[in-house]
């Protein structure tokens, strides 16, 4: 065999076992004790061996003009350093552009820059007839999920967007939905600005929890009407979770994701001097919302944790004259997602090891047409693996990370547990603090139609 990982504790969504992992030709070929000697061996004594993480929500592709500083090179280097072996990136769709052309543009960037594998979610930003005509060929090529922004140019074209949703469902694809109510946000933002409350401390009031919950309710109704499964991205509030819970009780195909900032940070951060760096859509919420999200993760109401990674410089996020309407939304998270969820979830007793693996690997693989090729450790699966030291303590520092962002919202946070080795399709791409994967080795993934979560 090309590589054998010995003496580790192998963790999958189905359980935990002490086993060696044998790899040949980029796939797992053997699991068990006493495997033959490999050309290369890694001793994982005292370590966990996890399936490679899958970040189902990133923004790394570049379309000029662009404000973010990360691309598929720096972004996938950050991912590898954080134990992520696959990212799923959203393909932007500016007005007047061809969706198929944008997907081709993203694919070229992946092939030139990425050091790990990448799947693409095309964004339907403008539901023109020619855009809908592109959908069958995109699904045939393996791009089997499409993004809809309810907070951006949505309310003026609801019938057209419903037609697009129905087409996505007919093609066996999954609709990813950013659920915030565009009209409510516009109304509340205008009122805040008129009252002289345009600074960042008022940002949560421009996008309150009910603006998320009502959009989630609309999205559920649209999914029901169009017979299309939906995946609600970055849910942040108890109010939104209650709508999802009711939909799941009715056996509707509604799935949910949250992102790290809502698990670890609260609205209180907006009182800090550099509060702009915490701005994301939706905003940080209250401690009660945070508790609700942890509960939803434990019981499987939220199936996936993903980053919504966008790298910015602090200067860009805090430029003079920015208001609640114009502060750039997003932050870097790729390198810290997996270890911080282990530290705050598993190490603190909030999550089991198998539930942790479900959320960072198995569930996104199932949801987005990659399982069992990815998302698990099994004979025949891609050898995407992480050797993880559960006892190593690391203090988060932006200066030590691979992202081109020059700040981290968790700066100074002590994390228990950190990736030691990351393996992508049988090749070591990160080891002992050094990224060794080369740009261009990553592949654009062809994914299967949606089969259910």
N, C-alpha and C positions, 0 to 999 in steps of 0.2 A: 504494500500500500504506500501511497505517496506521503501520508501523514497519519500518525496515530496520537490521539489525545488520551493520556493514561491517568487513571486514579482519581478522576473527577467525579463530582456529584451531578449527574445529568438531570436537568429539570425541563419537563414539558408541561403542557396544559393537562395532561393525563396523570402526571405523577412525578415522583422523585426516585432515582435509582443510582446506585454506585456502578458505573460502567465505563469502559473505554470506548472511544469512538474512532472507527477506521474510515479513512477518506481516500478515494482514488478517482481520478478524472473529474474532480470538482464536486463529487457527490458523496454522500455517506454510503458506505458499502458494508459496514459491520458495526454491531453494538454488542458489548459483552466483556467479559473478563478474559485475560490471557490471549489477546489478539496477537498475531504475528508481528514481528518488528517492522516498523515503517521506515521509509527513506529519511523521514524527519519525525521526531517525537517531541511532544510537549507534555511535561509533567504538571498535571492539574491537581495535585494533592492539596487538600484544604480549600479547593476552589469549586465554584459552581460552573457548569457548562450549560449556557442558555442558548436557545435558538437566536440567531442574529435579530436585533431589533428592527422593526419596520415602522418608520415614521410616515404616517399616511397623510400628512398635511405640511408641505413645505412650499416656499416661494423662492426658488433659486434661479430659474430661467430668466434671461435678460431680454428686455424689449425696450429700446430707447424711445423717449427718455426714461430713465429709471433712477430711483432714489436709493435703493438698497445697495449694500456694498458686497454682499456675498453672491457667488455664482456657483456653477456645478463643481468647480474645482475646490474652492475654499469650503463650500457647504458640505460636500461629500467627505472631505478630509475631517471636518468637524464631526460628521456623523460617524465615521470609522473610529475616531478617537473616543466617541461616546458609546461604542458597542452597537451602532446602527449599521446594518448591512444592506438595507433597501430604503429608499425614500420614494414617496409618491408626490410629484410636483404638479402644481396647478399651472396650466397653460393660459396665459392672459389672452383676452379677446377684445382688443380695442374696437370701437365703433368703426364700421366700414371695412374691416379686415376679413380675410378668409380664415375660417377656423382650421381647415386642412393645412393651409400655409403656415399658420402659427405652430401647429403640431410638428410640422417638418422642421421648422426653425428650432424648436426645443430639442427635437431628436438629434439634430446636428450638434448642438451644444453639449448634450449628454455624451455623444460619441467622442467628442474632442476633449472633454474635461473630466468627466466623472470617474471616480476610483471605485465606486460600488454601483450596484444595479439601481435603475430608476424606472418607475412607472409614471405615466402621464395621465392627469385628469384634465381634459379640455374644458374650458369655461365657456358656457353659452351666455355671452354678454349681450348679444343682440339676436333675437330669435327670428331672423329673416328666413324666407323660404330657401335661399341658397345655402344657408348655414344648416338647416335641417336636412337638406339634400346630401350634405357631407357626412351625416351621422352614420349611415350604414357602412360606408367604407372604413370609417374610423373604428367602429366596433369590430369589423372584420379583421382589422389590423391589430386588435387586442387592447384598444383603449375603451374600457368597458365601464367607465364612470364619468359623469359630467357634472360640472359645478353651476349652481344658480345662486346669484346674489340677490336676496330680497331687499337689501338696503341700498341698492344702486340701480336706478333706471328700470325698476321692476313694476311699480304701480301704474306707470303710463302704458304698459304693454301686457297686462295680465292675460288676456285671451291668447296672445301669441306665445307667451311663456307656458301657459297650460298646454298648448299644442306641442311645444317642445318637450315638456315633461312626459306627455303621453307617448311621444315618439321614442324617447329614451326607454320607457317601460316596454314598449312593443319590441324593441331591439334586444331586450334581455340585459339592459345595463342598469346601473344604479345612479340615482340623482343625489348629489351632494349639495346641501342647502345651507347657505349662510342666512340664518333666521333672525333678522332684526327688522322692525317695521320702519320702512323708509319715510312714510308720512309723519308718523309720530316723532321720529328723530329730527326731521326738518323743523317741525313746529316747535319742539322743545328747545332746539338749538337757537332758533330765531328769538325766542323769548329770553333766553339767557343772555344773548348778545345785546338785546335791547335794554336789558336791565343792568348792563355793565358787569355781568358775571361770565365773561368769556375766558377766564383763566382756568388752569388745569384742575384746580380744586373742585370746580363744578362739572368736570367731565362726566362723572357717573350720572349726574342729573340730566345730561343731554341724551342718555341712552339707558333709562332705568330698566329694572327687571321686567316690568310689564310690557316694555317695547320689545323685549325678547320673547316673552311668553305668548303675546298675541301673534307674533310672527310664526312661532312654532305651531300654534293652533291652526293658523292659516295653512302652513306647510303640510300639516297632517291632513287637513281637509282636501288640499290639492292632490296629495298622494292617493287618497281614497278615491277621489273623482276620476283621476287619470289612470288608476290601477298601476301605479309606479312606486317601487320601493324607494324610500328616502333615508339618507344618512345625514343627520344634523350635526354640523361641525361646531366645535368649540363652545358647547353649552356651558353657561356660567352661573345659573341661578336656580334656587329651589323652585321658583315659579315656573320656569321652563321645564324642569324635571317632572313636575306634577302633570303637565300636559303630555309629556312623553309616556309617563306611567299609565295614564288613562288610555292612551292610544295602544299601548302594548296589551293592556287588559282586554282590548277589543280585537286582539290578534292582528292588528295592522302591521305591515312591514315597515316599521319605523325604528331606526337605529341611531345611536348617539355617541358622540365623541366629546371629550373635554380636553383642555390643555393645561400644562403644568402651572401657569401663573395663577389659575383659579384655585388650585389645591394648596398653594403655599403663601399667597399674598392676599391682602384685603384692601378695601377702600382707604384705610388709614394711610397707605403709602402716598396718597395724593396730597398729604400735608407736608411732605418732605421738600427740601429746596430744589432738588432735580427731579421733581415728580413726573415731568414729561416722559421720562424713560419708561414709565410703567403703563403708558397708554397703549391699549389694544382694543380691538372690537370683538366682543362686548367689553365693558369696563370691568375692573376688579370690583368684587361685591363685598358683602358683609360676612362676618364669621359664621352665621347661620347657613348661608349659602355654601360656604366651604364644607361645613359638616355634612350638608345634604349631598354634596358631590362625593365625598368619601363613602358615604352610605350607599350611593348609587353604584359606585365601583365595586364595593363588596358584594352586592346582590346581583350584579350583571345588568342593571338598567342602563348604565353607560358601559359600552363594550370596548372602547378604544381611548387611549391617551396619546395625543399627537401634539406637535409643537406649534404649528403655524409659524415656523421659523422665517423671519425676515431680519437680515442684518442691517443695522443702521449705525452711523457714528453718533456719539452723544451731541456733537455740535449740530447735527442735522435735526435731532429730536428736540433740542432746546433753543433753536434759533430765535432771535428777537421777533416779536410781533405775532407769534403763533397763538391761536385760540382753540377752544374746544372743537371748532369745526375744521381746523387745519393742522393740528399736531399729527405728525406721521404715526400710524398705528403699527405696532409690531416690535419684536425684539428677537435676539438670537437665543436658541434653546437646544439646538441639536446635540451639543456635546454633553449637556447635563441632564437631558430628559430621563434616560434609563437609570443612571446611578442615583439621581435624586428621588425617583419613584421607588427605587429599592430602599433607599435610606429612610424616607419619610413614610413609606408604605410597609414594606416587609420588616425592616429592622425595628420599627416602632409598633409592630403587631397589628397594623391596620389591614394588611393584605397577606394572604398565603403566598408561598412561592409559585404555586401553579396559577393562581389568579393573576399574579404579576406577569407571568409569561403569556397568559391569555391576552392581556391588554396591550403588551408591547410587541407581540409577535403573532400569536395564533389567530386572534380575532381579526386584526387587519388583513392577514393573509386570506382568511376565509371570506371576509367582506369584499375584498377587491380582486378575487379571482387568481390568487397565487398559491392556495393551499392544495395539496401538501408539498408542492415544490419548495415552498418557503413557509416559515412560521412554525416549524417543528423540527425535531431531531429524529429521523426515521430512515431506514434503509431506502435508498432511492431519492431522498430529498437532497436539494442543493446543500452543500457543506457550508452553510452560513451559520457561524457559531461565534459565541463570545465566552472566553474564559474569564471569569469574574471573581475578584478577590473580595469576599464579604467583610473582611476585617480592615481593609485599607481605609484610612481616613485622609480625605483631600479637602483643602480649603479652596473654594471656588474663587478664581482670579481670571478676569478677562484677559490680562496680559499673557497668560499661559495657554490660551485656547487657540484653536485653528481658525475660527471665524474671523473675518475682517472687521467685525464690530469691535469698538474699543470700550465697550462697557458691558457688564452683565448684571441683570436685576438681582442676582443672588450673590453678588460680590461679598466675600467674607464668610459665606455660609459653609459650615463644616459638614461634609457628607461622609457617611459610613458606607463603604462598598464602592468599588470602581473597576471598570474594565481593565484587564491586564493584556489580553490578546483578542483581536478581532479578526475573523477569518471570513472571506467572501469567496464563495465557490471554490473552497479548498486552498485558497491562497491567503497567506498572512498579509493583512493590509495595515495592521497597527499592532505594535508590540512594545510593552514596557515604556510607554510614553512617547514613542516615535511612530509617526505615520510613514509607512513604507510602500503603500499602494501607489501605482503610477497612473497619471491622468490618461483617460481613454480606455482603461480596462473595463469600466462599467458598461452595462448593456441597457438598451431600452427594452423594457419587459412587455411582451405580449401577454395579456391577461385573459382569463376565461370569463364568460358571461356570469352575471350575478347568480349565485346559487342559494342565497340566504345567509344570515349571520350565524 
